Amino acid sequence: MKVLGWIGVLLIVGGIIVVAMRGIPYTKSRNEVEVGPLKVTAQERGMVTPVVGVAAIVVGAVLVFAGRKQSV
């Protein structure tokens, strides 16, 4: 299996994890300001939805098929 196929397998596994967990939450820190001893940060919370997981599974399957076809 070529590198393209391995990337596809990783996408499939990651997509299955996202779908099984019904999304993965994440937090992103932004706008960090330091004035003397005072520090201000804003946190943005988001969610990787299961739709992204399903898309990763589909793209991964296409890459595995493409990588397999190149090997032959």
Buried (B, 14 or more C-beta within 10 A) or exposed (E): EBEBBEBBBEBBEBBBEBBEEEBBEEEEEEEEEEEEEEEEEEEEEEEBBBEBBBBBBEBBBEBBEEBBEEEE
